[in-house]
């Protein structure tokens, strides 16, 4: 789900979540999500060359 975004062109998106998301994935908070490096190490994210 997207959150607030500045009305100017090219502004980045922000994303929000719900308590239900945290419960479904057994997370205490969003801080428990893996970072990009961990996802790359697990082979779940590719780097663009």
PDB file with one MODEL, atoms N, CA, C and O in Angstrom:
MODEL        1
ATOM      1  N   UNK A   1       0.859  -1.158   0.000  1.00  0.00           N
ATOM      2  CA  UNK A   1       0.000   0.000   0.000  1.00  0.00           C
ATOM      3  C   UNK A   1       0.913   1.232   0.000  1.00  0.00           C
ATOM      4  O   UNK A   1       1.859   1.306   0.784  1.00  0.00           O
ATOM      5  N   UNK A   2       0.631   2.183  -0.869  1.00  0.00           N
ATOM      6  CA  UNK A   2       1.467   3.378  -0.915  1.00  0.00           C
ATOM      7  C   UNK A   2       0.987   4.390   0.108  1.00  0.00           C
ATOM      8  O   UNK A   2      -0.194   4.449   0.448  1.00  0.00           O
ATOM      9  N   UNK A   3       1.925   5.175   0.583  1.00  0.00           N
ATOM     10  CA  UNK A   3       1.628   6.193   1.568  1.00  0.00           C
ATOM     11  C   UNK A   3       1.706   7.573   0.956  1.00  0.00           C
ATOM     12  O   UNK A   3       1.569   7.735  -0.257  1.00  0.00           O
ATOM     13  N   UNK A   4       1.926   8.565   1.796  1.00  0.00           N
ATOM     14  CA  UNK A   4       1.979   9.942   1.308  1.00  0.00           C
ATOM     15  C   UNK A   4       3.117  10.148   0.310  1.00  0.00           C
ATOM     16  O   UNK A   4       4.180   9.538   0.422  1.00  0.00           O
ATOM     17  N   UNK A   5       2.874  11.006  -0.650  1.00  0.00           N
ATOM     18  CA  UNK A   5       3.885  11.313  -1.665  1.00  0.00           C
ATOM     19  C   UNK A   5       3.795  12.792  -1.995  1.00  0.00           C
ATOM     20  O   UNK A   5       2.703  13.345  -2.129  1.00  0.00           O
ATOM     21  N   UNK A   6       4.931  13.417  -2.124  1.00  0.00           N
ATOM     22  CA  UNK A   6       4.981  14.814  -2.504  1.00  0.00           C
ATOM     23  C   UNK A   6       4.356  14.980  -3.885  1.00  0.00           C
ATOM     24  O   UNK A   6       4.539  14.117  -4.743  1.00  0.00           O
ATOM     25  N   UNK A   7       3.624  16.062  -4.120  1.00  0.00           N
ATOM     26  CA  UNK A   7       2.979  16.243  -5.418  1.00  0.00           C
ATOM     27  C   UNK A   7       3.944  16.621  -6.547  1.00  0.00           C
ATOM     28  O   UNK A   7       3.518  16.715  -7.697  1.00  0.00           O
ATOM     29  N   UNK A   8       5.221  16.838  -6.255  1.00  0.00           N
ATOM     30  CA  UNK A   8       6.142  17.232  -7.318  1.00  0.00           C
ATOM     31  C   UNK A   8       6.552  16.036  -8.167  1.00  0.00           C
ATOM     32  O   UNK A   8       6.633  14.910  -7.676  1.00  0.00           O
ATOM     33  N   UNK A   9       6.806  16.291  -9.432  1.00  0.00           N
ATOM     34  CA  UNK A   9       7.201  15.251 -10.382  1.00  0.00           C
ATOM     35  C   UNK A   9       8.494  14.574  -9.941  1.00  0.00           C
ATOM     36  O   UNK A   9       9.457  15.239  -9.558  1.00  0.00           O
ATOM     37  N   UNK A  10       8.504  13.251 -10.000  1.00  0.00           N
ATOM     38  CA  UNK A  10       9.693  12.486  -9.649  1.00  0.00           C
ATOM     39  C   UNK A  10       9.866  12.225  -8.170  1.00  0.00           C
ATOM     40  O   UNK A  10      10.866  11.635  -7.759  1.00  0.00           O
ATOM     41  N   UNK A  11       8.908  12.653  -7.360  1.00  0.00           N
ATOM     42  CA  UNK A  11       9.020  12.432  -5.915  1.00  0.00           C
ATOM     43  C   UNK A  11       8.975  10.934  -5.617  1.00  0.00           C
ATOM     44  O   UNK A  11       8.235  10.201  -6.273  1.00  0.00           O
ATOM     45  N   UNK A  12       9.752  10.472  -4.642  1.00  0.00           N
ATOM     46  CA  UNK A  12       9.754   9.045  -4.331  1.00  0.00           C
ATOM     47  C   UNK A  12       8.445   8.623  -3.652  1.00  0.00           C
ATOM     48  O   UNK A  12       7.766   9.425  -3.011  1.00  0.00           O
ATOM     49  N   UNK A  13       8.122   7.356  -3.813  1.00  0.00           N
ATOM     50  CA  UNK A  13       6.968   6.786  -3.123  1.00  0.00           C
ATOM     51  C   UNK A  13       7.367   6.391  -1.711  1.00  0.00           C
ATOM     52  O   UNK A  13       8.524   6.051  -1.461  1.00  0.00           O
ATOM     53  N   UNK A  14       6.437   6.433  -0.810  1.00  0.00           N
ATOM     54  CA  UNK A  14       6.617   5.848   0.508  1.00  0.00           C
ATOM     55  C   UNK A  14       5.615   4.713   0.616  1.00  0.00           C
ATOM     56  O   UNK A  14       4.552   4.754  -0.003  1.00  0.00           O
ATOM     57  N   UNK A  15       5.947   3.722   1.384  1.00  0.00           N
ATOM     58  CA  UNK A  15       5.065   2.576   1.554  1.00  0.00           C
ATOM     59  C   UNK A  15       4.708   2.417   3.018  1.00  0.00           C
ATOM     60  O   UNK A  15       5.517   2.681   3.907  1.00  0.00           O
ATOM     61  N   UNK A  16       3.499   1.986   3.249  1.00  0.00           N
ATOM     62  CA  UNK A  16       3.019   1.752   4.607  1.00  0.00           C
ATOM     63  C   UNK A  16       2.546   0.312   4.691  1.00  0.00           C
ATOM     64  O   UNK A  16       2.317  -0.334   3.669  1.00  0.00           O
ATOM     65  N   UNK A  17       2.404  -0.178   5.880  1.00  0.00           N
ATOM     66  CA  UNK A  17       1.935  -1.539   6.082  1.00  0.00           C
ATOM     67  C   UNK A  17       0.879  -1.543   7.179  1.00  0.00           C
ATOM     68  O   UNK A  17       0.570  -0.508   7.770  1.00  0.00           O
ATOM     69  N   UNK A  18       0.350  -2.690   7.431  1.00  0.00           N
ATOM     70  CA  UNK A  18      -0.683  -2.836   8.451  1.00  0.00           C
ATOM     71  C   UNK A  18      -0.219  -3.828   9.512  1.00  0.00           C
ATOM     72  O   UNK A  18       0.741  -4.572   9.310  1.00  0.00           O
ATOM     73  N   UNK A  19      -0.897  -3.825  10.611  1.00  0.00           N
ATOM     74  CA  UNK A  19      -0.618  -4.788  11.671  1.00  0.00           C
ATOM     75  C   UNK A  19      -0.835  -6.219  11.142  1.00  0.00           C
ATOM     76  O   UNK A  19      -0.115  -7.144  11.519  1.00  0.00           O
ATOM     77  N   UNK A  20      -1.815  -6.380  10.282  1.00  0.00           N
ATOM     78  CA  UNK A  20      -2.121  -7.699   9.717  1.00  0.00           C
ATOM     79  C   UNK A  20      -0.922  -8.245   8.915  1.00  0.00           C
ATOM     80  O   UNK A  20      -0.643  -9.443   8.962  1.00  0.00           O
ATOM     81  N   UNK A  21      -0.224  -7.379   8.192  1.00  0.00           N
ATOM     82  CA  UNK A  21       0.975  -7.795   7.457  1.00  0.00           C
ATOM     83  C   UNK A  21       2.017  -8.342   8.421  1.00  0.00           C
ATOM     84  O   UNK A  21       2.594  -9.404   8.187  1.00  0.00           O
ATOM     85  N   UNK A  22       2.256  -7.610   9.511  1.00  0.00           N
ATOM     86  CA  UNK A  22       3.253  -8.042  10.489  1.00  0.00           C
ATOM     87  C   UNK A  22       2.870  -9.396  11.087  1.00  0.00           C
ATOM     88  O   UNK A  22       3.721 -10.271  11.244  1.00  0.00           O
ATOM     89  N   UNK A  23       1.608  -9.565  11.417  1.00  0.00           N
ATOM     90  CA  UNK A  23       1.142 -10.828  11.996  1.00  0.00           C
ATOM     91  C   UNK A  23       1.295 -11.967  10.985  1.00  0.00           C
ATOM     92  O   UNK A  23       1.754 -13.052  11.342  1.00  0.00           O
ATOM     93  N   UNK A  24       0.916 -11.729   9.732  1.00  0.00           N
ATOM     94  CA  UNK A  24       0.965 -12.770   8.707  1.00  0.00           C
ATOM     95  C   UNK A  24       2.390 -13.292   8.490  1.00  0.00           C
ATOM     96  O   UNK A  24       2.584 -14.472   8.197  1.00  0.00           O
ATOM     97  N   UNK A  25       3.378 -12.415   8.633  1.00  0.00           N
ATOM     98  CA  UNK A  25       4.767 -12.810   8.407  1.00  0.00           C
ATOM     99  C   UNK A  25       5.549 -12.964   9.712  1.00  0.00           C
ATOM    100  O   UNK A  25       6.777 -13.053   9.706  1.00  0.00           O
ATOM    101  N   UNK A  26       4.820 -12.994  10.828  1.00  0.00           N
ATOM    102  CA  UNK A  26       5.414 -13.209  12.156  1.00  0.00           C
ATOM    103  C   UNK A  26       6.558 -12.229  12.443  1.00  0.00           C
ATOM    104  O   UNK A  26       7.646 -12.624  12.862  1.00  0.00           O
ATOM    105  N   UNK A  27       6.281 -10.935  12.205  1.00  0.00           N
ATOM    106  CA  UNK A  27       7.260  -9.879  12.449  1.00  0.00           C
ATOM    107  C   UNK A  27       6.822  -9.025  13.634  1.00  0.00           C
ATOM    108  O   UNK A  27       5.634  -8.765  13.820  1.00  0.00           O
ATOM    109  N   UNK A  28       7.781  -8.600  14.420  1.00  0.00           N
ATOM    110  CA  UNK A  28       7.488  -7.669  15.515  1.00  0.00           C
ATOM    111  C   UNK A  28       7.299  -6.255  14.960  1.00  0.00           C
ATOM    112  O   UNK A  28       6.407  -5.519  15.383  1.00  0.00           O
ATOM    113  N   UNK A  29       8.160  -5.893  14.003  1.00  0.00           N
ATOM    114  CA  UNK A  29       8.101  -4.568  13.378  1.00  0.00           C
ATOM    115  C   UNK A  29       8.743  -4.660  12.001  1.00  0.00           C
ATOM    116  O   UNK A  29       9.292  -5.700  11.638  1.00  0.00           O
ATOM    117  N   UNK A  30       8.675  -3.584  11.238  1.00  0.00           N
ATOM    118  CA  UNK A  30       9.311  -3.570   9.924  1.00  0.00           C
ATOM    119  C   UNK A  30      10.827  -3.675  10.024  1.00  0.00           C
ATOM    120  O   UNK A  30      11.489  -4.026   9.048  1.00  0.00           O
ATOM    121  N   UNK A  31      11.373  -3.378  11.175  1.00  0.00           N
ATOM    122  CA  UNK A  31      12.815  -3.509  11.378  1.00  0.00           C
ATOM    123  C   UNK A  31      13.263  -4.963  11.269  1.00  0.00           C
ATOM    124  O   UNK A  31      14.447  -5.232  11.068  1.00  0.00           O
ATOM    125  N   UNK A  32      12.322  -5.906  11.399  1.00  0.00           N
ATOM    126  CA  UNK A  32      12.647  -7.331  11.301  1.00  0.00           C
ATOM    127  C   UNK A  32      12.778  -7.814   9.856  1.00  0.00           C
ATOM    128  O   UNK A  32      13.218  -8.940   9.621  1.00  0.00           O
ATOM    129  N   UNK A  33      12.405  -6.983   8.891  1.00  0.00           N
ATOM    130  CA  UNK A  33      12.552  -7.361   7.488  1.00  0.00           C
ATOM    131  C   UNK A  33      14.030  -7.405   7.123  1.00  0.00           C
ATOM    132  O   UNK A  33      14.820  -6.627   7.657  1.00  0.00           O
ATOM    133  N   UNK A  34      14.416  -8.307   6.219  1.00  0.00           N
ATOM    134  CA  UNK A  34      15.827  -8.363   5.802  1.00  0.00           C
ATOM    135  C   UNK A  34      16.186  -7.132   4.975  1.00  0.00           C
ATOM    136  O   UNK A  34      15.337  -6.563   4.288  1.00  0.00           O
ATOM    137  N   UNK A  35      17.453  -6.731   5.051  1.00  0.00           N
ATOM    138  CA  UNK A  35      17.894  -5.606   4.230  1.00  0.00           C
ATOM    139  C   UNK A  35      18.288  -6.124   2.844  1.00  0.00           C
ATOM    140  O   UNK A  35      18.312  -7.332   2.609  1.00  0.00           O
ATOM    141  N   UNK A  36      18.591  -5.214   1.947  1.00  0.00           N
ATOM    142  CA  UNK A  36      18.892  -5.573   0.553  1.00  0.00           C
ATOM    143  C   UNK A  36      20.058  -6.559   0.456  1.00  0.00           C
ATOM    144  O   UNK A  36      20.012  -7.497  -0.341  1.00  0.00           O
ATOM    145  N   UNK A  37      21.088  -6.354   1.254  1.00  0.00           N
ATOM    146  CA  UNK A  37      22.254  -7.244   1.209  1.00  0.00           C
ATOM    147  C   UNK A  37      21.864  -8.669   1.600  1.00  0.00           C
ATOM    148  O   UNK A  37      22.324  -9.627   0.979  1.00  0.00           O
ATOM    149  N   UNK A  38      21.032  -8.814   2.609  1.00  0.00           N
ATOM    150  CA  UNK A  38      20.589 -10.148   3.023  1.00  0.00           C
ATOM    151  C   UNK A  38      19.759 -10.814   1.923  1.00  0.00           C
ATOM    152  O   UNK A  38      19.878 -12.018   1.693  1.00  0.00           O
ATOM    153  N   UNK A  39      18.924 -10.032   1.250  1.00  0.00           N
ATOM    154  CA  UNK A  39      18.126 -10.579   0.149  1.00  0.00           C
ATOM    155  C   UNK A  39      19.021 -11.011  -1.007  1.00  0.00           C
ATOM    156  O   UNK A  39      18.774 -12.045  -1.627  1.00  0.00           O
ATOM    157  N   UNK A  40      20.062 -10.226  -1.303  1.00  0.00           N
ATOM    158  CA  UNK A  40      21.006 -10.585  -2.365  1.00  0.00           C
ATOM    159  C   UNK A  40      21.749 -11.866  -2.001  1.00  0.00           C
ATOM    160  O   UNK A  40      21.911 -12.750  -2.842  1.00  0.00           O
ATOM    161  N   UNK A  41      22.202 -11.972  -0.753  1.00  0.00           N
ATOM    162  CA  UNK A  41      22.921 -13.160  -0.305  1.00  0.00           C
ATOM    163  C   UNK A  41      22.054 -14.423  -0.418  1.00  0.00           C
ATOM    164  O   UNK A  41      22.563 -15.516  -0.663  1.00  0.00           O
ATOM    165  N   UNK A  42      20.744 -14.254  -0.235  1.00  0.00           N
ATOM    166  CA  UNK A  42      19.819 -15.378  -0.327  1.00  0.00           C
ATOM    167  C   UNK A  42      19.416 -15.672  -1.770  1.00  0.00           C
ATOM    168  O   UNK A  42      18.674 -16.618  -2.036  1.00  0.00           O
ATOM    169  N   UNK A  43      19.916 -14.848  -2.703  1.00  0.00           N
ATOM    170  CA  UNK A  43      19.587 -15.042  -4.117  1.00  0.00           C
ATOM    171  C   UNK A  43      18.210 -14.557  -4.504  1.00  0.00           C
ATOM    172  O   UNK A  43      17.668 -14.986  -5.522  1.00  0.00           O
ATOM    173  N   UNK A  44      17.633 -13.671  -3.711  1.00  0.00           N
ATOM    174  CA  UNK A  44      16.280 -13.183  -3.967  1.00  0.00           C
ATOM    175  C   UNK A  44      16.251 -11.849  -4.699  1.00  0.00           C
ATOM    176  O   UNK A  44      15.194 -11.429  -5.171  1.00  0.00           O
ATOM    177  N   UNK A  45      17.405 -11.171  -4.802  1.00  0.00           N
ATOM    178  CA  UNK A  45      17.492  -9.881  -5.478  1.00  0.00           C
ATOM    179  C   UNK A  45      18.719  -9.915  -6.386  1.00  0.00           C
ATOM    180  O   UNK A  45      19.797 -10.358  -5.989  1.00  0.00           O
ATOM    181  N   UNK A  46      18.527  -9.441  -7.603  1.00  0.00           N
ATOM    182  CA  UNK A  46      19.652  -9.366  -8.536  1.00  0.00           C
ATOM    183  C   UNK A  46      20.164  -7.929  -8.586  1.00  0.00           C
ATOM    184  O   UNK A  46      19.400  -6.976  -8.435  1.00  0.00           O
ATOM    185  N   UNK A  47      21.444  -7.796  -8.797  1.00  0.00           N
ATOM    186  CA  UNK A  47      22.023  -6.471  -8.997  1.00  0.00           C
ATOM    187  C   UNK A  47      22.112  -6.228 -10.493  1.00  0.00           C
ATOM    188  O   UNK A  47      22.382  -7.151 -11.262  1.00  0.00           O
ATOM    189  N   UNK A  48      21.890  -5.006 -10.903  1.00  0.00           N
ATOM    190  CA  UNK A  48      21.983  -4.643 -12.316  1.00  0.00           C
ATOM    191  C   UNK A  48      23.416  -4.245 -12.624  1.00  0.00           C
ATOM    192  O   UNK A  48      24.029  -3.474 -11.886  1.00  0.00           O
ATOM    193  N   UNK A  49      23.931  -4.760 -13.691  1.00  0.00           N
ATOM    194  CA  UNK A  49      25.318  -4.447 -14.066  1.00  0.00           C
ATOM    195  C   UNK A  49      25.365  -3.331 -15.066  1.00  0.00           C
ATOM    196  O   UNK A  49      26.447  -2.932 -15.496  1.00  0.00           O
TER     197      UNK A  49
ENDMDL
END
